Amino acid sequence: MEVLSVASEAYPLIKTGGLADVVGVLPAALAPHGVSMRVLLPGYPRVMSGLTGGHEIYWFEDLFGGEARLIAGRANGLDAIAIDAPHLYDRPGNPYLGPDGKDWPDNWRRFAALSFAGYEISRGIVEGYRPEVLHCHDWQAGLVPAYVRFNPGSTARTIVTVHNIAFQGVFGWDVFNGLKLDYEAARTGSIEYFGNLSYLKAGLLLADEVTTVSPTYAHEIRTAAYGMGLEGLLQSRADSVMGILNGIDANEWNPGTDPALAQTYGASTIFNRAANKAAVEQRFGLEPGEGPIFCVVSRLTTQKGLDMLPGLIDMLVAHGGRLAVLGSGDAAIENGFAGAALRHPGKVGVHIGYDEGLSHLMQGGADAILIPSRFEPCGLTQLYGLRYGCIPVVSRVGGLADTVIDANEAAIEAGVATGVVFSPAAEEVLGEAIRRTIALYARPKVWHKMQRRGMKSDVSWELSAEKYADLYGSLLGHARDDDADD
């Protein structure tokens, strides 16, 4: 099956969050299931410089305001097509935000061009390549199903995957005439959204199937509490909405081989984590101690619930814990952590920004990772935590609820606990979860069993990739080759 994945980012070429990890690893995970997947990306500077063997496969005389080329190439095994359109993508820094920290004012055009190019490829403009399925990720690719439905020439089936429904690609109606979209899309209301237009709404309404990144989130977004105004649409399409849990790249995230670690280890040699703990202490200026090191590796936002944590740090330290923070985001949250570090030198360390290697070391050396999200479609950091024996402390939402088993006494006795789960996402409840985690850490036999159990959890893409392959096959009306051989 030929599938074109249409996305705004993909690791290792360009990454701002978990979307890139998913898009980057999915092609390799699907290959054993009879799926050939290429990824279509905007030609940001980092994408263009990261491609090897790049060659032109198509030329647009005018792609939303200027010439553009489709460049095919590879990056660490990823088979990619980049849209080389300097007037849209040749800009420094963040792919979505200008130097002022605000959305680029022409994002409507930049990501309409991404969707339009995906549609054009599905019409067969590239010699020898015509994908049967267009797998579209988030609002940036949300117009793909609209182009396929209302513009001529494509027979491709379409899937939209929602990684975070909070981001919907909403723009003023005045941009419609610049979208190269048949007027039928406007006449039928397929793109209209409370007087504006929404790329994500168009995708959710018009795609053949809608997926999201965990079973719990698939149910949550059909409710007013989590649907962000789109719950009614999703309720009407309930039979076409499914949750497929994300996995992680088990080769990239492997504590047995990870070069970012001071000492590699496995479930049977978990005592070797001590060297990584010492390295975390050194990197964050933490004094050695007998209590647990909690870590945060995250965007520092209210969605992630991290506005609740600064007010609890005094308590965390008073109970013998220490804290290492890696991330950036809301200035008030950053300042809250910075203030805590000043109050508790040697107990709290903060690194504002992001460092991929450091994030690996923290998973390999910290004792527990705090993920108190108010909503979390899937989450990957808790999966990394499980893989590395870094106990996840998570709120009971979305994919966090689907992947972490709470260490209540019944679960401990049954031998199934892998983390600490709390609900609701409120400061006092998070505080109790932190105290409970410190108490569990004081029970070494229980703690080490939880670590080893988490490390043996299947957090790979194997099962989820099979579900995606089955979905593609059902859309195309045929069984996968491995099914046919059974």
N, C-alpha and C positions, 0 to 999 in steps of 0.2 A: 504494500500500500504506500502510495506517495502522499506524504503529508507536509504541508508548509506551515511552520509555526511562525506567527506574526506577533512580534513583541517589541517593546521599546528598549529592552536591555537583555543581555545574556552574558553570564560569566563564561569565559574569562575576559571577554572583550570590554564590557561595560557593566558596572554594578553599582546600584544605590541601595539595594535591599534584597529581600528573599526572592522576589520575582526573578531576578537574574540567575540565582542559583537553580531555581526550578527549570527555567527555560534552557539553561546551559547543560543540565544533566539529562534532561528527558530524551533527547535523541539517542544517546548511547544506551539508555535503559530500555528503549523501545526496539532497538535493532534486533535483539534475539526473538522478538515476537512478530517478525515479518513486516516491520514498519520502517520505511526509509524517510527520515525527517530532515528537512533543511530549515534554517531559521532566517527569517527576513528581519533586518534591523535598520534603523536610521544610521546614516554614515557619519556619526559623530567623529571628531578627530581621533579619539582613542580606538574606535572601531576600525577606521581606515588604516591607522598605523599598526594595529594588531593583526590584521589579516595577512596571511602568507599565501603566495601563489595567486594573488588576485588578478582577475582578468575580466574584461567587460563582456557582458552577455546581452545587454540591451541598452538602448539610448532613448531617452525621452527628450523631445524637442522643447516641451514645456510641461514641467511637473510643478504645478502650483506656484508659478511665478519665475521659473528659470529652467535651464537645461539640467538634466540629471542622467546619471548612468547607473545601471545595476552591475555591481562588481561581485563576482563569485570568488570565494576563497575559503581558507580554513584557519582555525585557531585552536591549537591543542586538541585536535580531533573533531572539533565542532565544524560542521559544514554550513557555511553562512552565505547569505546574499546581503550585501550592504547597498543602501540607496545613497550613492555619492551625489548629493545635492547641496553644494556649499551654501547656497542662499537660504537653506532651511536648517542645516545641521552643523556647519563649520563654525562653531562657537566654543569658547573656552568654558571650563568648569562643568557644573551640573547640567545634565541633559534637559532638565525641565525648567530650571530657574536661571534668571539673569543675575548679574553681579549684585543687584539690589536685594536679592533673596526672594523676589517675586516671580511668578510665572512669566515666561516669555510671552509677550502680548500676541504673538502669532502662533501660539501652540495649537490653536484650532487648525491652522493650515499645515503645520509641521506633521501632525499626527493624522490628519485627513490624507496627507500624501502617503504616509505609511500604509494606511488601509487601502487606499486606491491602488498602490503598487501591488499589494497582495492580490487584490481583485484582478488586476491586469495580468499578473503572472498566471492566475487560474484560467484566464482566457486563452492561454497558449502563446503569449508574446515571446517567450524564451524558447528558442528552437530546441526540441528534444526534451522539454520539461513542461509537464502540465499536472500539477498536484490535484489529487482527487478530494482531499480534505484540507480545509483551512482552519487551523487551530489558533484562535485569536485570544490574546491575553490582555485583560483589563481594558479600561476605556480607550487607551491609546490605539487599540486595534478594533474598537467597537463598531466602526463604520463598515468593516469588511462585510458582514452579513447584509447590510443595506445596499452596498454596491452590487453584491451578488444577486439580491432579490430584485432590485429595481432597474439596474443598468444591464444591458444585453451581453450575451456571449459566454457566461460562466455556468458550468454545470456542477461546480464543486459543492460539496456539503460543508457546513460550517458549524464550529463549536466555539463558544465563548467561555473562557474560564475566568471566574471572578476571584482575584487574589485579595482584594479589599474593596468592598462595596462603598466605602466612604468616599472614594475618589471616582467621580462619575463623568468627567469631561463635559461640564456644562458651559455653554457659550451663548451669547446673544443671538437672537434669530436673524440678525442682519448678516451673519456670515453664511447663511444657507446658499445664497446664489454663487458663492465661491467654492462650493464643495464638489462640483462636477457630479452631482447626484440628481437622478431623474426626479422631476417635480412630484411624481406619484408618492415618493417618500414623505413629502410634506402634506400632500392632500389627504393621505390616510392617517396622518398623525403619528407615524412610526418613529419619528425622531423628536417630536415636540415634547417639552418637559416644563410644565408650569410657566408657559409663555416664552421659554427659552428653548434650546435644544440640548440633548444629552447624547453623547456618543455611546455611553454605556447602556442607556435605555434602549437605543436602537439595536445594539447587539443582543441584549437580553430578550427583546421581543422577537427579533427576526432570525436568530441563530436556530439551526436545526436542533441543537442540544445545548444546554447550559450546565457547566460543571463548576464546582468550587472546591476548595482545597482541604476540606474535611467534612465528614458526614454531619457532625454537630452544627457546623457553620451553615451547611445547606438547609438545615431546619431553622436556624436562627434568623437568616436573612428573609425568611418568609413571615417574620413577625415585626410588629411596629417598633419593638425595642432595638432591633438590629438591622432592619431593612432599609433604613435611611431614605424613606419615601418611595422605594421601589418594591416594597413588600407585596402590594396588591398585584402588580404585574407578575411577580414570581409565584404568588399563590395561584394565579390563573394558569401558570405553566408548570405547576407542581410535578406533573408526570414527566416533564422534560428536564427537571433539575436534579442533579445528583452530586454527592460529595465523594471525591476521591482523594484520599489522604496523601499529602506530599511525603516524599522520602528525602534522603540525603545521599550525596555521593560518598559511598562507603570507602572508596579509595582515597579521596581527598581528605575525608575525616576518619582517620584510622589511627588510634593512639599507639598501635603497634609499629607504625612506620612514619609517623608525622615528624618532619624535619624541624617544625617550629617548637617542639618540646625539648626540654633539657634532658629528659629521659623517657624513652618509649616504654610501654607496658601493655599488659593485657589483663583480662579478668582474673587470671591465675597469678599474676605478678603485680597486683594492684598496689602493693607496698612501694613500688617504684614511683608512684605519684609523688612521694615525699620530695624528690628532687625538683619536680615542677612546682610544688607548693613553695619551696624555698626561692625558686626563680620568680614566682609571682610576688612574693614578699619583697624581693630585691627591686623588681621593676616598679612597684608602687610605693616603695618606702615604708613597708609595713614591718613592725617589730614582730619577731617570732613569738608565738603564743600557743597555748594549748587549745583554745577555742577554734571554731570553724571560720574559714574565710568565705564570706558570701561575695558573689560577683554579679555585676550587671554588664551585659554586652548588648546594647540596644540603642535605638533612637530614643532620645530623652523627651518623651511626649506624654500628654495626658491619655492618649489611646493606650499607650503601654503601661499606664497606671503609675508611672514613675514620679508623678507629682506627689504621691502618697508617701514615698520612701524617705525624703529628707527629714520629715518630722519624726521618723522612727529611729533615726540613726543613733541618737543618744541612748535610747533603750537597747538597741542592738549591741552597742559597745559596752554598756553597763552589764549586759548578760554574758560578756566574754567573747562576743563576735568581732570580726573585722570585716572591712568592706573594700572591694576594688571595683572601680567604675570605669568603663570604656564606652564612650558614646558622645553624641552631640544632639542638640535639638533646641527646645524652648529655653530662652535665656534665663527665665526664672528658675527652672529646674536645674540648669547648669549651675546657677549661682547657689542654689540650695545645697548641692553636693560640694561645691567649692567651700562654702561656709563650714560644712561639717568637717571637711579635711583640715581646715584651720583650727577648729575646736578640738580635734582628735588626731594630732600628729602621731604617726606610727600606727594608727588604728584604721584610718580611712585614707585611701589613695584614689585620685581621680585623674583620668587622662581624657581630655575633651578632644574628640576627633574619632578617627577609625583607623585601625591597624589590623589587617587580616591575620598576620602571624601572631600578634599579641592575643587576638581573640582565641586562637587555637591553644596558646599557652594557658590562658585563663581557664578554659574548659578542662585542660589537663592538670591544673594545679589547684584551682579553687575547690572548696568542698561542696558548695551549693550555688546554684544560679537562680536569681530572683526574676520572675516573669509575671508581674501582677497585672496583666493587661485587662482593660475594661472590655475589649473585644479583641479576638485574635483568630483570624480566618483559619490558619493552621499553626504557624509558628515553626521555625526551624531550630532556634537556639535550644529549646528543650530537647529536641532530638539529638543535637550535638552533645548536650549534657548527659543524656542517657548513654550515648555511645562512649563517652569519656569518663563515666563514673562521677560526674559532677551533678549532685542530686538536684532535680528541678523543683522549685517552689513556685507553684503556678495557680492562677485563678481558674475556676471551673467554667471556662468558656471555649467555644470553637474547638480548634485542633488540640488545645492544651488539655481539654477534658477527654479527648479521644486517645491521647497518647501517654498520659501519666496516671498511675494508679496510686491513690492516696494511702499513706502509711498510717491508717487507723489500726487499732489493735487487732481487729479481725483479719485485715489484709496482711499484717505482719505475721500473725499466727498461721495464716494460709500460705505464706511464702510468696505473695504476689506483689507486694508493695514496691514501687519504684520512685516515689517522690512525695511531696507534700502538696495537697490540693485544698484550696479554700474558696469560700463563696459566702457573700457577694464580694465584689472588688471594692472594698472600703478600707480606710486606713486602719481602723481598730481591728478588723478581721485579718488584714495583712500582718499587723503587729503580733497577733496571736499565732499566726503561721510561723513567723520568725522565731518566737519563743518555743514553739513546738519542734521546729527544726533543730534548735540548739539542744533541746532535751534529747532528741533522737541521736544527735552526734555524740552525746555523752553515754550512749549505749553502743559501744564499738561493734559488737557482734551483729546487732540489728543493722547498723549503718553499713558495714561492709557487705552484708548480704544484699541490701538494697542496691549498693553500687554495682555489685557483680550481676545482679538480676537486670539492671538497666543496661549494662554493657552487653548482655546477651539478647536484648530485645532486637527484633527485626525492624530497624528503622530505614532499611534500604528502599529502593524504588521497585523491587522485584514484583511484589503483588500489585502495587498501584499501576505500574507500567502495563501489566497484563490487563487490568481493567480499562485503561485507555485504549489499548489495542482492540479489545472486545467492542468498545464503543465505536471506534472507527469502522470496524468490520460490520457492525449492525447498521451503521449509516449507509454503508456501501452495499449492504444486502448480501454479504458473503461471509463465511467463516474464515478465521485466520488459518494459515497453513498448518500450524501445530495442532489446531482443533481437528482439521481434516484428517490428520495422520492418526488421531486417536482411535 
